[in-house]
């Protein structure tokens, strides 16, 4: 993680294991946030505008079999593990939004 990404640290600590490196990104970014292990590829960045910040981050992946259950009527419901994961994700995203560094 680049030093300009301190606002991202709590999120990345919690969800990096669920965010596999799948693509690299190229372009002009306000901040480079994440680089590949070798450091030569950008895998996370941000673009800052007058009304907010757009984050480019690796996708979050989860095990559907662990997170979704079907009822006898074939309805799908989130498991307690999925709900816990979702609550942690919302908390981490909320902390980023509240961070002064995220918008500067």
N, CA and C atoms as a LAMMPS dump frame, in Angstrom:
ITEM: TIMESTEP
0
ITEM: NUMBER OF ATOMS
312
ITEM: BOX BOUNDS ff ff ff
-5.0000000000000000e+02 5.0000000000000000e+02
-5.0000000000000000e+02 5.0000000000000000e+02
-5.0000000000000000e+02 5.0000000000000000e+02
ITEM: ATOMS id mol type element x y z
1 1 1 N 0.849 -1.168 0
2 1 2 C 0 0 0
3 1 3 C 0.898 1.236 0
4 2 1 N 0.585 2.192 -0.877
5 2 2 C 1.358 3.424 -0.941
6 2 3 C 1.08 4.291 0.287
7 3 1 N 2.024 5.151 0.617
8 3 2 C 1.876 5.971 1.826
9 3 3 C 0.724 6.96 1.718
10 4 1 N 0.322 7.351 0.491
11 4 2 C -0.82 8.247 0.313
12 4 3 C -2.152 7.574 0.622
13 5 1 N -2.126 6.303 0.897
14 5 2 C -3.355 5.536 1.091
15 5 3 C -3.641 5.238 2.556
16 6 1 N -3.179 6.06 3.475
17 6 2 C -3.375 5.768 4.895
18 6 3 C -4.858 5.645 5.257
19 7 1 N -5.724 6.403 4.593
20 7 2 C -7.162 6.305 4.861
21 7 3 C -7.716 4.925 4.496
22 8 1 N -7.035 4.218 3.607
23 8 2 C -7.471 2.916 3.125
24 8 3 C -7.008 1.765 4.032
25 9 1 N -6.078 2.034 4.933
26 9 2 C -5.439 0.976 5.733
27 9 3 C -6.436 0.101 6.499
28 10 1 N -7.416 0.649 7.23
29 10 2 C -8.345 -0.235 7.954
30 10 3 C -9.145 -1.143 7.007
31 11 1 N -9.599 -0.591 5.891
32 11 2 C -10.323 -1.386 4.9
33 11 3 C -9.43 -2.497 4.346
34 12 1 N -8.209 -2.126 3.955
35 12 2 C -7.317 -3.089 3.313
36 12 3 C -6.869 -4.168 4.3
37 13 1 N -6.674 -3.803 5.547
38 13 2 C -6.321 -4.783 6.572
39 13 3 C -7.429 -5.824 6.717
40 14 1 N -8.652 -5.362 6.686
41 14 2 C -9.807 -6.245 6.879
42 14 3 C -10.145 -7.07 5.633
43 15 1 N -9.979 -6.499 4.426
44 15 2 C -10.517 -7.147 3.238
45 15 3 C -9.499 -7.494 2.151
46 16 1 N -8.238 -7.307 2.389
47 16 2 C -7.247 -7.641 1.355
48 16 3 C -7.266 -9.132 1.019
49 17 1 N -7.502 -9.979 2.002
50 17 2 C -7.54 -11.42 1.737
51 17 3 C -8.727 -11.803 0.854
52 18 1 N -9.763 -10.971 0.831
53 18 2 C -10.944 -11.217 -0.001
54 18 3 C -10.909 -10.421 -1.295
55 19 1 N -9.787 -9.746 -1.564
56 19 2 C -9.677 -8.864 -2.734
57 19 3 C -8.51 -9.296 -3.611
58 20 1 N -8.715 -10.308 -4.429
59 20 2 C -7.607 -10.823 -5.233
60 20 3 C -7.167 -9.843 -6.32
61 21 1 N -5.884 -9.865 -6.601
62 21 2 C -5.321 -9.067 -7.682
63 21 3 C -5.752 -9.718 -8.993
64 22 1 N -6.578 -9.025 -9.783
65 22 2 C -7.074 -9.573 -11.039
66 22 3 C -6.665 -8.747 -12.252
67 23 1 N -6.545 -7.45 -12.066
68 23 2 C -6.198 -6.577 -13.191
69 23 3 C -5.271 -5.475 -12.703
70 24 1 N -4.566 -4.885 -13.637
71 24 2 C -3.822 -3.674 -13.342
72 24 3 C -4.538 -2.534 -14.044
73 25 1 N -4.334 -1.336 -13.554
74 25 2 C -4.993 -0.179 -14.16
75 25 3 C -3.945 0.831 -14.593
76 26 1 N -4.277 1.534 -15.651
77 26 2 C -3.385 2.558 -16.177
78 26 3 C -4.16 3.853 -16.318
79 27 1 N -3.484 4.951 -16.164
80 27 2 C -4.129 6.248 -16.344
81 27 3 C -3.509 7.297 -15.453
82 28 1 N -4.118 8.45 -15.468
83 28 2 C -3.703 9.571 -14.623
84 28 3 C -4.609 9.579 -13.399
85 29 1 N -4.025 9.327 -12.234
86 29 2 C -4.795 9.246 -11.003
87 29 3 C -4.345 10.32 -10.029
88 30 1 N -5.279 10.728 -9.167
89 30 2 C -4.916 11.659 -8.117
90 30 3 C -3.921 11.039 -7.158
91 31 1 N -4.164 9.776 -6.836
92 31 2 C -3.284 9.028 -5.929
93 31 3 C -3.231 7.576 -6.363
94 32 1 N -2.048 7.009 -6.366
95 32 2 C -1.902 5.565 -6.501
96 32 3 C -2.003 5.003 -5.089
97 33 1 N -2.917 4.057 -4.889
98 33 2 C -3.176 3.523 -3.559
99 33 3 C -2.546 2.161 -3.325
100 34 1 N -2.619 1.302 -4.329
101 34 2 C -2.127 -0.072 -4.185
102 34 3 C -1.305 -0.449 -5.407
103 35 1 N -0.229 -1.164 -5.146
104 35 2 C 0.618 -1.674 -6.221
105 35 3 C 0.754 -3.188 -6.07
106 36 1 N 1.116 -3.828 -7.172
107 36 2 C 1.378 -5.266 -7.126
108 36 3 C 2.54 -5.527 -6.177
109 37 1 N 2.723 -6.773 -5.807
110 37 2 C 3.799 -7.142 -4.891
111 37 3 C 5.154 -6.674 -5.402
112 38 1 N 5.378 -6.77 -6.701
113 38 2 C 6.65 -6.328 -7.28
114 38 3 C 6.751 -4.806 -7.346
115 39 1 N 5.608 -4.115 -7.214
116 39 2 C 5.605 -2.659 -7.196
117 39 3 C 5.56 -2.002 -8.558
118 40 1 N 5.526 -2.793 -9.627
119 40 2 C 5.56 -2.19 -10.957
120 40 3 C 4.189 -2.064 -11.617
121 41 1 N 3.13 -2.506 -10.943
122 41 2 C 1.787 -2.415 -11.512
123 41 3 C 0.849 -1.733 -10.51
124 42 1 N 0.018 -0.841 -11.003
125 42 2 C -0.974 -0.174 -10.171
126 42 3 C -2.222 -1.051 -10.139
127 43 1 N -2.692 -1.379 -8.933
128 43 2 C -3.908 -2.183 -8.797
129 43 3 C -4.984 -1.461 -7.983
130 44 1 N -4.677 -0.273 -7.49
131 44 2 C -5.647 0.543 -6.775
132 44 3 C -5.263 2 -6.878
133 45 1 N -6.256 2.856 -7.142
134 45 2 C -5.975 4.284 -7.307
135 45 3 C -7.229 5.088 -7.004
136 46 1 N -7.075 6.411 -6.988
137 46 2 C -8.224 7.287 -6.782
138 46 3 C -8.135 8.484 -7.72
139 47 1 N -9.312 8.982 -8.067
140 47 2 C -9.442 10.203 -8.858
141 47 3 C -10.309 11.138 -8.032
142 48 1 N -9.829 12.342 -7.842
143 48 2 C -10.529 13.314 -7.005
144 48 3 C -11.173 14.375 -7.875
145 49 1 N -12.445 14.681 -7.574
146 49 2 C -13.163 15.723 -8.296
147 49 3 C -13.762 16.708 -7.325
148 50 1 N -14.449 17.666 -7.86
149 50 2 C -15.041 18.709 -7.035
150 50 3 C -16.097 18.211 -6.072
151 51 1 N -16.735 17.101 -6.406
152 51 2 C -17.834 16.616 -5.575
153 51 3 C -17.582 15.249 -4.954
154 52 1 N -16.347 14.77 -5.008
155 52 2 C -16.084 13.482 -4.394
156 52 3 C -14.842 12.812 -4.937
157 53 1 N -14.705 11.565 -4.577
158 53 2 C -13.549 10.766 -4.946
159 53 3 C -14.027 9.438 -5.503
160 54 1 N -13.424 9.027 -6.608
161 54 2 C -13.713 7.731 -7.209
162 54 3 C -12.549 6.801 -6.888
163 55 1 N -12.844 5.671 -6.258
164 55 2 C -11.815 4.701 -5.898
165 55 3 C -11.823 3.533 -6.879
166 56 1 N -10.642 3.14 -7.319
167 56 2 C -10.457 1.937 -8.122
168 56 3 C -9.749 0.934 -7.213
169 57 1 N -10.458 -0.125 -6.825
170 57 2 C -9.911 -1.114 -5.9
171 57 3 C -10.166 -2.515 -6.444
172 58 1 N -9.352 -3.477 -6.032
173 58 2 C -9.631 -4.861 -6.428
174 58 3 C -11.012 -5.284 -5.934
175 59 1 N -11.683 -6.157 -6.691
176 59 2 C -13.034 -6.594 -6.286
177 59 3 C -12.993 -7.437 -5.015
178 60 1 N -14.105 -7.439 -4.313
179 60 2 C -14.238 -8.296 -3.139
180 60 3 C -14.907 -9.591 -3.594
181 61 1 N -14.311 -10.695 -3.246
182 61 2 C -14.852 -12.015 -3.571
183 61 3 C -15.243 -12.733 -2.277
184 62 1 N -16.287 -13.534 -2.356
185 62 2 C -16.709 -14.316 -1.204
186 62 3 C -17.219 -15.669 -1.683
187 63 1 N -17.309 -16.608 -0.772
188 63 2 C -17.76 -17.953 -1.062
189 63 3 C -19.286 -17.979 -1.016
190 64 1 N -19.918 -18.098 -2.186
191 64 2 C -21.38 -18.092 -2.233
192 64 3 C -21.997 -19.233 -1.425
193 65 1 N -21.338 -20.372 -1.397
194 65 2 C -21.887 -21.498 -0.642
195 65 3 C -21.891 -21.221 0.857
196 66 1 N -20.911 -20.438 1.308
197 66 2 C -20.855 -20.084 2.728
198 66 3 C -21.807 -18.933 3.05
199 67 1 N -22.031 -18.041 2.079
200 67 2 C -22.783 -16.822 2.342
201 67 3 C -24.258 -16.88 1.941
202 68 1 N -24.648 -17.832 1.123
203 68 2 C -26.04 -17.911 0.675
204 68 3 C -26.623 -19.286 0.954
205 69 1 N -27.859 -19.302 1.41
206 69 2 C -28.586 -20.549 1.643
207 69 3 C -29.908 -20.475 0.894
208 70 1 N -30.316 -21.611 0.335
209 70 2 C -31.614 -21.696 -0.332
210 70 3 C -32.602 -22.376 0.598
211 71 1 N -33.821 -21.85 0.59
212 71 2 C -34.888 -22.482 1.356
213 71 3 C -35.547 -23.539 0.486
214 72 1 N -36.493 -24.261 1.059
215 72 2 C -37.214 -25.274 0.282
216 72 3 C -37.949 -24.661 -0.901
217 73 1 N -38.348 -23.403 -0.773
218 73 2 C -39.048 -22.721 -1.871
219 73 3 C -38.068 -22.048 -2.843
220 74 1 N -36.789 -22.405 -2.73
221 74 2 C -35.718 -21.928 -3.611
222 74 3 C -35.425 -20.428 -3.478
223 75 1 N -35.843 -19.827 -2.369
224 75 2 C -35.447 -18.458 -2.084
225 75 3 C -34.033 -18.483 -1.53
226 76 1 N -33.255 -17.459 -1.844
227 76 2 C -31.887 -17.385 -1.337
228 76 3 C -31.824 -16.35 -0.217
229 77 1 N -31.129 -16.704 0.852
230 77 2 C -30.987 -15.835 2.021
231 77 3 C -29.524 -15.77 2.435
232 78 1 N -29.125 -14.607 2.963
233 78 2 C -27.773 -14.448 3.489
234 78 3 C -27.634 -15.24 4.779
235 79 1 N -26.489 -15.855 4.957
236 79 2 C -26.193 -16.581 6.194
237 79 3 C -25.722 -15.592 7.266
238 80 1 N -25.668 -16.012 8.521
239 80 2 C -25.108 -15.141 9.563
240 80 3 C -23.672 -14.706 9.246
241 81 1 N -22.883 -15.594 8.64
242 81 2 C -21.507 -15.241 8.259
243 81 3 C -21.505 -14.118 7.224
244 82 1 N -22.427 -14.193 6.277
245 82 2 C -22.519 -13.154 5.249
246 82 3 C -22.944 -11.821 5.856
247 83 1 N -23.905 -11.86 6.754
248 83 2 C -24.354 -10.625 7.398
249 83 3 C -23.234 -9.989 8.21
250 84 1 N -22.449 -10.807 8.902
251 84 2 C -21.306 -10.311 9.666
252 84 3 C -20.284 -9.669 8.721
253 85 1 N -19.979 -10.339 7.613
254 85 2 C -19.054 -9.817 6.613
255 85 3 C -19.56 -8.464 6.096
256 86 1 N -20.845 -8.394 5.782
257 86 2 C -21.442 -7.156 5.282
258 86 3 C -21.359 -6.014 6.291
259 87 1 N -21.585 -6.317 7.553
260 87 2 C -21.491 -5.286 8.594
261 87 3 C -20.061 -4.768 8.709
262 88 1 N -19.083 -5.676 8.635
263 88 2 C -17.68 -5.246 8.689
264 88 3 C -17.324 -4.399 7.462
265 89 1 N -17.86 -4.772 6.299
266 89 2 C -17.6 -4.009 5.078
267 89 3 C -18.2 -2.605 5.169
268 90 1 N -19.422 -2.505 5.612
269 90 2 C -20.066 -1.191 5.767
270 90 3 C -19.279 -0.322 6.748
271 91 1 N -18.83 -0.91 7.85
272 91 2 C -18.049 -0.148 8.837
273 91 3 C -16.737 0.352 8.227
274 92 1 N -16.062 -0.507 7.465
275 92 2 C -14.789 -0.113 6.857
276 92 3 C -14.994 0.967 5.798
277 93 1 N -16.037 0.846 4.996
278 93 2 C -16.329 1.872 3.976
279 93 3 C -16.75 3.18 4.643
280 94 1 N -17.531 3.075 5.705
281 94 2 C -17.933 4.285 6.427
282 94 3 C -16.742 5 7.026
283 95 1 N -15.789 4.245 7.524
284 95 2 C -14.586 4.855 8.09
285 95 3 C -13.778 5.583 7.008
286 96 1 N -13.773 5.041 5.792
287 96 2 C -13.077 5.723 4.695
288 96 3 C -13.753 7.032 4.351
289 97 1 N -15.072 7.024 4.312
290 97 2 C -15.824 8.23 3.958
291 97 3 C -15.59 9.321 5
292 98 1 N -15.483 8.928 6.248
293 98 2 C -15.301 9.899 7.325
294 98 3 C -13.855 10.379 7.441
295 99 1 N -12.932 9.72 6.784
296 99 2 C -11.519 10.075 6.882
297 99 3 C -11.225 11.359 6.11
298 100 1 N -10.536 12.294 6.734
299 100 2 C -10.16 13.536 6.059
300 100 3 C -9.225 13.274 4.893
301 101 1 N -8.345 12.256 5.003
302 101 2 C -7.383 11.96 3.956
303 101 3 C -8.047 11.455 2.683
304 102 1 N -9.215 10.832 2.805
305 102 2 C -9.86 10.232 1.638
306 102 3 C -10.297 11.279 0.636
307 103 1 N -10.624 12.464 1.096
308 103 2 C -11.151 13.475 0.183
309 103 3 C -10.137 14.539 -0.183
310 104 1 N -8.95 14.457 0.363
311 104 2 C -7.956 15.501 0.053
312 104 3 C -7.047 15.097 -1.067
